[in-house]
Each structure stands twice: as structure tokens, then as C-alpha cells.
Amino acid sequence: MKGRDARAFWLFVGPFLLGLAIFAYLPIGWSAYLSFFDARNTVTPTRFVGLDNYAHMLTDEPFLSSLGTFSVFALFIVPLTFVVSLALALGVHQLRFARAFFRSVFFLPFACSYVVASLIWKTSLFSGVRYGLANTVLAVFGVDPVAWTGTVHPPLYWVVLVTARLWLQLGFYMILFIAALQRIPAQLYEAAWLDGAEPGWQVFRYITLPQLRATAVAVLLLNLINAYQAFDEFYNIMGDARGYPPFARPPLVYLYYTSLGSGGQDLGRGSAGAVILALLIALVTLLQGRVFRFGRAS
């Protein structure tokens, strides 16, 4: 019986593990290998350069600028996503009717392609011409059309990028919070009511929020990782036939142009930058987990 169970296990899990090894672990390992070589226009380099690629990327001003810009972006988008998704979860969870409908409505954007959503945001909602939805609304109040993705002072392009990111990911984190809310025992709220706790902020602060601690930390960690891995919406909203502008450039977009750009495919330095980015994400994630004591008992 154990032998049959083992065969069944590998029959179902084996193809997934094989695909994961071929399409995930092997490229990650090969990228780390390339980072130690002079890999210009080749994936099979022979000239070993040691840590030279890392030294170059750590002193490369555009790369460091992209890391700094997106550290600020993460500090802004992570708490904003956390607060709004939690508010949506609390609102949907308290509905007495059509709860499944609103869960589906808010979750559907997460299933949408980032590329498709980015193009809708760029060409329909925040188009620089007067026919875009945002400019049409502004025209009602007598405001001239705004070039949303091209205005640097003030940086209005962040309005487009942040709203697109929020629309795409809020539903997913809302579902995580709703699942956590459904696991809170009703007896806790009954005991609080008997003890005279006031419904609203007092119950939320002392009962709901502590019970959401594990989910809240997971949401923060996932949010932070996704912020540094931003690519699709930035590349499709900000990029055009002329390339990508020098502002609002995420690390992955910069590494894309470094590794596959028309100026020369420097896979060694691109891979070194990818390793640095991965280590930075891991470091910040570990620090965040330590601050919030992730995995420990409350």
C-alpha cells in the first residue's frame, strides 16, 4: 500500500517538480553562474571575472537610482494596499446580502492580465489626449488635458502607475483578509459584547486586528516582494517605441535593458543585478519578518 501511495504521489507531483526545476531553479542557478563571467551576447561564457560584475552594478548610478526609487515606491504602495484591502475585506465581510457577488467583483481584476490592464490605463483612462477618461472628467471643471505619463513636475505618472497597481492587486489581498476574518471565533465577539466593549474601533483594535496578525504579516511580505518585482505595468505604461524614460524605472526594467537591450546584451551584469535585487528582497523580507515576529506565537 505504501508503494502504491508513493507511486501515486510521484505521478501527480513529479511533472510539477520537473517543470519547476527546468523553468525556475535551472534558470536561477544559471543566472547566478553567469553573474561571475563576462557574458556579453552569450549564455555560455568562458572568461571568469569574479565579482567584477557585482562591483560594477553596485556603483552603477542608474541601477542604484532604480533601487532607491522603488524603495520609496514600496514604502508608499505597501501600506496603502494593506489599508485599502483590509477596509474592503471588513466591508464585504459585514455584508448581509450579495457577499459572494462583491467578493467576485473585487477579485476579478487580479485575474486580469497586467499587460491588458496597463494598456487600458494608458490608452483609455489616462490618455494624454482630451478623449481619455481622466482628462474628460477634468474638462468638466475647465482643466486643460494633462499628459499623465509624461509630466515629471509634478510626477503625475505615479498616479497612473499606483492606481493600476492597486486595481490589479487589491482583490487578492482582500480575499486573504476575508479568509482570516472568517476564522475568528464568534465567541470572542460575544465575550467582548458581554464585557461592555463598544462595537467599532474598540472591537477592531483589541479583537479583530490581533487575530489577523499572521495574515497581516503575510500580506505585508507579499506586497513588499511584489513592489520590487514590478515590471509589466511599468514597462507597458511608461515605455513606447523610443524606449523607457529615465524616470520611474523599476530595477527589473533596467536589468531587462541591460541584459537584452539594443545597446548590447550584457547577461553577466544583468545577472549580477538580478542576484543583488533578490538578495535585497530577501534581506528586507527577513528584517520585516523579524520586526513582526513572523512564525512566532503571539
C-alpha positions in Angstrom: 0.0 0.0 0.0 2.9 2.3 0.8 4.4 1.6 -2.5 1.2 2.4 -4.3 0.9 5.7 -2.4 4.4 6.6 -3.3 3.8 6.0 -7.0 0.6 8.0 -6.9 2.4 10.8 -5.1 5.2 11.0 -7.7 2.7 10.6 -10.6 0.9 13.8 -9.5 3.8 15.7 -8.1 6.6 14.6 -10.4 5.6 16.6 -13.5 5.2 19.8 -11.4 8.6 19.3 -9.7 10.2 18.6 -13.1 8.7 21.8 -14.6 9.7 23.8 -11.6 13.3 22.5 -11.8 13.5 23.2 -15.6 11.8 26.5 -15.8 12.6 28.0 -12.3 15.5 26.5 -10.5 17.7 25.9 -13.5 17.4 29.5 -14.8 18.0 30.9 -11.4 21.2 28.8 -10.9 22.4 29.6 -14.4 21.8 33.3 -13.9 23.9 33.1 -10.7 26.6 31.3 -12.7 26.6 34.0 -15.4 27.0 36.7 -12.9 30.6 35.7 -12.4 31.5 35.7 -16.1 31.9 38.2 -18.9 28.7 37.1 -20.7 28.3 39.6 -23.5 25.9 38.3 -26.2 26.3 34.7 -25.0 24.9 32.4 -22.4 27.9 30.1 -22.4 30.8 32.4 -21.3 34.4 31.3 -20.8 36.0 34.4 -19.3 35.7 34.4 -15.5 35.6 37.9 -13.9 34.8 37.1 -10.3 33.0 39.8 -8.5 33.6 42.5 -11.2 30.0 42.4 -12.4 28.7 42.9 -8.8 31.2 45.8 -8.2 30.0 47.5 -11.4 26.3 47.1 -10.6 26.8 48.4 -7.0 28.4 51.5 -8.4 26.1 51.9 -11.4 24.1 55.1 -10.8 21.0 54.2 -12.9 20.7 50.8 -11.2 21.1 52.3 -7.7 18.7 55.1 -8.6 16.1 52.5 -9.6 16.6 50.7 -6.3 16.2 53.9 -4.4 13.1 55.0 -6.4 11.4 51.7 -5.8 12.3 51.6 -2.1 10.3 54.8 -1.9 7.6 53.2 -4.1 7.4 50.2 -1.7 7.1 52.4 1.3 4.1 54.1 -0.3 2.3 51.2 -2.1 2.7 48.6 0.7 0.8 50.4 3.5 -1.7 51.8 1.0 -2.5 48.4 -0.4 -2.7 47.0 3.1 -5.1 49.6 4.5 -7.4 49.6 1.4 -7.5 45.8 1.1 -8.3 45.4 4.8 -11.0 48.0 4.6 -12.6 46.2 1.6 -12.4 42.9 3.4 -14.1 44.3 6.5 -16.8 45.9 4.4 -17.5 42.8 2.3 -17.3 40.5 5.4 -20.0 42.5 7.2 -22.5 42.5 4.2 -25.7 40.6 4.9 -26.5 40.0 1.2 -24.7 39.7 -2.1 -21.4 38.9 -0.3 -20.3 36.4 -2.9 -21.0 38.9 -5.7 -18.9 41.7 -4.2 -16.1 39.2 -3.4 -16.1 38.2 -7.1 -16.3 41.8 -8.3 -13.3 42.9 -6.3 -11.3 39.8 -7.0 -11.8 39.7 -10.8 -9.1 42.4 -11.6 -6.5 40.1 -10.1 -7.2 37.6 -12.8 -6.8 40.3 -15.5 -3.5 40.3 -17.5 -1.2 43.1 -16.3 -0.4 43.9 -19.9 -4.0 44.3 -20.9 -4.8 46.4 -17.8 -1.7 48.6 -18.4 -2.8 49.3 -21.9 -6.3 50.2 -20.8 -4.9 52.5 -18.2 -2.5 54.1 -20.7 -4.8 54.5 -23.7 -8.3 54.8 -22.3 -8.2 56.1 -18.7 -5.1 58.3 -18.5 -4.5 59.0 -22.2 -2.7 62.3 -22.8 -5.3 63.4 -25.3 -8.5 65.1 -24.3 -10.5 62.0 -25.0 -9.1 60.0 -22.1 -11.5 59.4 -19.2 -9.4 61.3 -16.7 -9.0 64.3 -19.0 -12.7 64.2 -19.9 -13.6 64.5 -16.2 -11.1 67.3 -15.8 -12.5 69.1 -18.8 -15.9 69.3 -17.0 -14.2 71.5 -14.4 -12.4 73.6 -17.1 -9.0 72.0 -16.6 -6.8 71.5 -19.7 -5.8 68.0 -20.8 -2.9 66.5 -18.8 -0.1 64.4 -20.2 -0.2 61.9 -17.4 2.7 59.7 -18.2 4.9 62.5 -19.5 4.5 65.0 -16.7 7.6 65.0 -14.5 7.0 68.2 -12.4 4.9 67.2 -10.6 5.3 63.5 -11.2 1.8 62.7 -12.3 2.9 59.4 -13.9 2.8 57.9 -10.4 -1.0 58.5 -10.3 -1.3 56.2 -13.3 1.1 53.6 -12.0 -0.2 53.4 -8.5 -3.9 53.3 -9.4 -3.1 50.5 -11.9 -1.2 48.5 -9.3 -3.9 49.0 -6.7 -6.7 47.9 -9.1 -4.8 44.8 -10.1 -3.8 43.5 -6.6 -6.3 44.8 -4.1 -8.7 41.9 -4.7 -6.2 39.2 -3.9 -5.2 40.7 -0.6 -8.8 41.3 0.2 -9.6 37.6 -0.2 -6.7 36.8 2.2 -8.1 39.1 4.8 -11.7 37.8 4.3 -10.4 34.2 4.8 -8.7 35.3 8.0 -11.8 37.1 9.2 -13.9 34.0 8.7 -11.6 32.1 11.0 -12.0 34.4 14.0 -14.3 32.6 16.6 -17.6 34.3 17.1 -17.3 33.6 20.8 -14.6 36.3 21.1 -17.0 39.0 19.8 -19.8 37.6 22.1 -17.5 37.8 25.1 -16.4 41.3 24.2 -20.1 42.3 23.9 -20.8 40.9 27.4 -17.8 42.7 28.8 -19.2 46.0 27.5 -16.8 46.5 24.6 -18.1 49.1 22.2 -18.6 47.9 18.6 -16.5 49.5 16.0 -12.9 50.7 16.7 -12.6 49.2 20.1 -13.6 45.7 19.0 -11.5 46.1 15.8 -8.4 47.1 17.8 -8.5 44.6 20.6 -10.1 41.6 18.9 -10.1 41.7 15.1 -6.7 43.1 14.4 -4.7 40.8 16.8 -6.5 37.8 15.3 -5.4 39.0 11.8 -1.7 39.3 12.8 -0.4 36.3 10.8 -2.3 37.2 7.7 -1.4 40.8 8.0 2.3 40.0 8.1 2.0 37.7 5.1 0.2 40.4 3.2 3.0 42.9 4.0 5.7 40.4 2.9 4.0 39.5 -0.3 3.3 43.2 -1.0 6.9 44.2 -0.5 8.2 41.4 -2.7 5.7 42.3 -5.5 6.7 46.0 -5.2 10.3 45.2 -6.1 9.3 42.8 -8.8 7.2 45.3 -10.6 7.7 45.1 -14.4 4.6 44.6 -16.6 2.6 47.6 -15.7 5.6 50.0 -15.7 7.0 48.7 -18.9 3.7 48.9 -20.8 2.5 52.2 -19.3 5.7 54.2 -19.4 7.5 52.6 -22.4 7.0 53.4 -26.0 8.7 53.0 -29.4 11.5 55.3 -28.2 12.3 53.1 -25.2 11.7 53.7 -21.5 12.1 57.2 -19.9 14.9 57.7 -17.3 12.3 58.3 -14.5 10.1 55.8 -12.7 12.3 53.0 -13.9 11.9 49.8 -11.8 15.0 47.6 -11.2 13.6 44.8 -13.4 13.1 47.2 -16.4 16.7 48.4 -16.0 18.0 44.9 -15.8 15.9 44.0 -18.9 17.6 46.7 -20.9 21.0 45.8 -19.5 20.6 42.1 -20.4 18.6 42.3 -23.7 18.8 46.0 -24.7 19.8 47.1 -28.2 23.0 48.6 -26.8 24.5 45.2 -26.1 23.3 42.1 -24.3 25.4 42.1 -21.1 24.0 39.0 -19.4 26.7 38.9 -16.9 26.0 42.3 -15.4 22.3 41.8 -15.8 22.5 38.5 -13.8 24.6 40.2 -11.1 22.0 42.9 -10.8 19.2 40.2 -10.6 21.1 38.5 -7.8 21.6 41.8 -5.9 17.9 42.5 -6.2 17.0 39.0 -5.0 19.3 39.4 -2.0 17.9 42.8 -1.2 14.3 41.5 -1.3 15.3 38.5 0.9 17.1 40.8 3.4 14.2 43.3 3.7 11.8 40.4 4.0 13.8 38.7 6.8 14.1 42.1 8.6 10.3 42.7 8.2 9.6 39.2 9.4 11.8 39.7 12.4 10.2 43.0 13.3 6.7 41.5 13.2 7.9 38.2 14.7 6.6 36.2 11.8 6.2 32.5 12.7 6.3 33.0 16.4 3.4 32.6 18.8 1.5 35.8 19.7 
